Amino acid sequence: MTTSFHHAGGASLPDSAQMAAIARIAHSEAGIVIAPGKTGMVQARLAKRLRALDLPGYDSYLALVESEAGRDERRRMISALTTNVSHFFRESHHFDLLRSQVLPPLLARAKAGGRVRLWSAGCSNGQEAWSMAMTVLELMPDAADHDLRILATDIDPLVVEKGRSATYDAQMASSVHAPLRKRYFEQRGGQLRLVAAVRPLVSFHELNLHAPWPMRGPFDAIFCRNVVIYFDSEAQDRLWRRFGEALAPGGWLFVGHSERVPVAPASRFVTAGITTYRLLPAAAKT
């Protein structure tokens, strides 16, 4: 998931106190840092919510989202403040490494009856998770018949539902090489949908990375790319630690092109490729 902000005209800009309150809620709910200078972005995004709720201004909106009755609107607020940008096989070097180094021993384990779990954390509208699934199927066409599954999560329920639909317009699938597109997509009206052989591999769920995680690990590989750059350093460090706790020893962590994970001896991670890390066994940190 890549979170970006947009500026637009229209309704009045939030004042400094309103901006501070909005930034505080965004940070406490999702770990997102909104700088004071982002008033244009906040105005552009939340003006739509004010209109939808027929509210006169930011003060009344803040009163709602800070109330118990505003729990659902807080989720919509976070969704409004974030834009999810992704495409199939984004940062292709990660999928090259997944195919050549990560998956072969994991698929051998699955064929022998073992358990394999991959996680797309901050999955946006699903292209990352489906790219992982296609990479798996290229190496193991009957993967869905084994104990191998991909978890895809995002804080935004709208993009989670989009990913779950497994349906995209042709332009969104243009980054998929033609042979893969022919093999793994079917026409669905004017759109393309992942075929039935792919869909059972991926499970989509709404998840706030800063809240408790209901799923049980360990995971063998986690993709969390272009997500933590919008968190403050404390939230980033906390998330790296939690990923380390969720990964199996030797597990892989893939991050975005501008993100860096602390490595040993500061953590149990070691560099394993371009913005790619592996988790050392607990005793190996020092």
N, C-alpha and C positions, 0 to 999 in steps of 0.2 A: 504494500500500500504506500503510495506517495501522497502526502497531504500538502496541498498548495492553497493559496489564498488569492482572491480576486477583488478588484476595486470596481465600484460602479457608483453612478450618481443616483439620485432619487430622494429617499427620505433623509431627514436630518441626521447628522453624525452623532453618535453617542458622546456624551461629555466625559471628562476624565474620571469622574466617580463611577459612571456607568461602565466605562471601559475596564476599570479596575475590578468591578464586580464580575463582569463577563469573563475576564481573564482568570479570575480566581476560580470560578465555576469550571471553566474549561480545563484548568490545571488539576483541580481536585477530582474531577470526573474522569479525565482521560490522560492526564499528564502532559497536555499540550501547552506550550508556552506561546502566548500571544503578546507581542510587544505593544507598548502604548501607541506607537505610530501606525498601527494597523486599523485605525478607525474606519477607513474607507472599506476595507474588507469586511469588517464586522457589520457596518451599515448595509452593504450590498447583500450579505447573506441573511441577516436577521430581519431585515425589512420584510422579506417574504413571509417569515413566520408571524410577524406582527399583523400583516394583512390577513393571513389565513385565520388568525385568532380574533381579528377585529379589535385589536388592542391599540390604545392611543399613543403609546410610547414605550421606551425602554424600561422605565421605572415599573410600569404595570407588568411588563414581560418578566422582569427580574423577580418581582413579587410572586409571579406564578411559578417560575422554574425553581425557586428556592423553597416552595411550599411542598408539603407531602403530596398534594393533588397534582403537582407538576412533574412527577417522576418521569412520565412518558415524554413530556415536552423537553426535559433535560436531555434525553436521548436524541430527540429531534434536533435540539440545539447543537449538540456535538456533530451530528450528521450534517447540519447546515454549515458549520464552520470548517468542515473538511471536504476536500475533493479527492477522490480516489482515481489515480492515474496508473494504468498498467497496460501491458500488452503481452501476448503469448511469447514465451522464450526470451523475455527481457533479460539483458546481461547474459548473453548466450554462453559465455565462458563458464558460468555456474552450471548450466545444463550439460556442457561438455564434461565437466568434472563429475557431475552426478552420474552420467552414463559410463564414464571410463573407470572411475575409481570407487565411487560411493556404492553404487548399486550392485556390482557383481558379487561381492561377498554376502550382501544382504539378500539377494535373490537366491543364492545358493542355500542360505539358511531357511528361507521360505519354502523352497522345494523340498527341504529335508523335514518340513513340518514345524519350523520355528516361526516366531512372531516378528513382524517388521512394522514399524510405525514411522511415518513421515508427517511433518507439520508445516503448513503454510500459515504463518502467524502474521496477520495483517494482509489477508489474501485479496483485498480489494474486490473487484467483481469476478474473481475466480480464474483469470487466465494463468496465474502462477501455478495454482494447484492442478489445473488441467494440463499444463505443460509438464509438470512432474509426472502426472499419470501417463501421458503419452510416451514420455521417456522410459518409464517402467515397462509399458507394453511393447515397445520396440525391442526390448531385451527378453521379455517374458510375456508372451501373448495371453497365457492363461493365468496371469497374476491374480485376477479377481477370484479364482478358485482356491487361493491360498490365504493364509492369515497375514495379508499385507494390505494396509489401509493408509490413506492420506487424510489427515484432518485439516480443514481449511476454516480459519476464524477471522473475524473482523469486528470492530466495534460498531460499525454502521449496519443496521438491519437491512437497509435497502440494497446495499451491494452484496450482502450475504444471500439475499433472495435472488439477486441477479446471477450470482455464481451457481446457486442451487438449480436454477433453471437450465443451465448448461447451454444456453441459446444466445447467439451473438449475431450482429449484422456482419455482412461480408467484409466490410472495411476493418472491423476489429480482428478478424481472423486472417488479415492479409499478411501478417508476419509469420504465419505458419507455412513452412515449405509445402509446395504443391502436393508431393507424394503423401505427406502426413495429413494434409487437408482432405485429400481424397479418401484416405484410409479411415480417418477418425471423425469426420463430420458428415452429416446428412442434411439435405435441404429440408427446411421446415417453413413453408410459405416463402417469404422473401428473406429468410434468415438461415443461419447454419446452427445445427445442434450437434453436440457430441454424441456419438453413437452409443448404443446400449452396452457395448463391450467396455467402454471407458467409465461410464457413469457410476457403477457400483464401487469403484475404487476410492471415491472422494466423498467425504461427509462434511457438510457446511453447517457452522454454528456461529451465533453471535457471541462475542467474547471481548470484554475489556481487559487488556493485558495488565492493567494496574489493579484489578480486582482478583479475588481468589479464583484459581483455576480448578474447575470440577473434574477435568480428565486426569487419568492416571498414566504416568509414563511407564517405562522410559521411552523416549523417542530416539530414533537412530539418526535422524537428520531434521534440522529446523531451518526453514527459510524465513527470515524476518528482515526484509529489505526496504530501505527508504521509509522506515517507520520511526526509529528512535531519534532521528535528527530533529524532530519536533518536540522532544522532551528535554528537560533540563538535565544537568550532569548527574544529579542524585537519582533521578528516575531512570536514567540510562544505566547507571551502575547497578541499581536494584534489578533491572530487567536482565542484564547479563548474568547476574548471580542466579536468578530464577531459571533462566535457560540452562545454565550449568547443572542445576538440580534436576531439571526435567530430561536432560540428555543421558543416554547410556555412556559409560566410559568408551572413549574412542568415537563418540558421536560427532556429527558434523553440524556446524552453524554457518549459514550463508547470510551476509548482511549487504547493505547497499553500498554503492560505489564511493560515497563520501562518509561512510561510517567505519569506526574502528573499535575493536574489542580489546580490552586490556589483556595482555598475555602473561604467561608464567615469567617470574614468580608472583606477580600481582594477582593472578587468577590461575585456573586450571586449563585455560585455553592456550593453544599454540597455533601459530600461523600455518595454514595448509594450502594456500593458494591465494589468488587475488580476492580480497575481502571474504576469505574462507578460513574457518578455524576448526580445530578438533579439540575435544575434551580429553584431558589426561585422566588416568585413574587417580583417585583421591590421594594416594600415597606419593604420586609423582610430582606434585606441585612444587615441592622444595627439592 
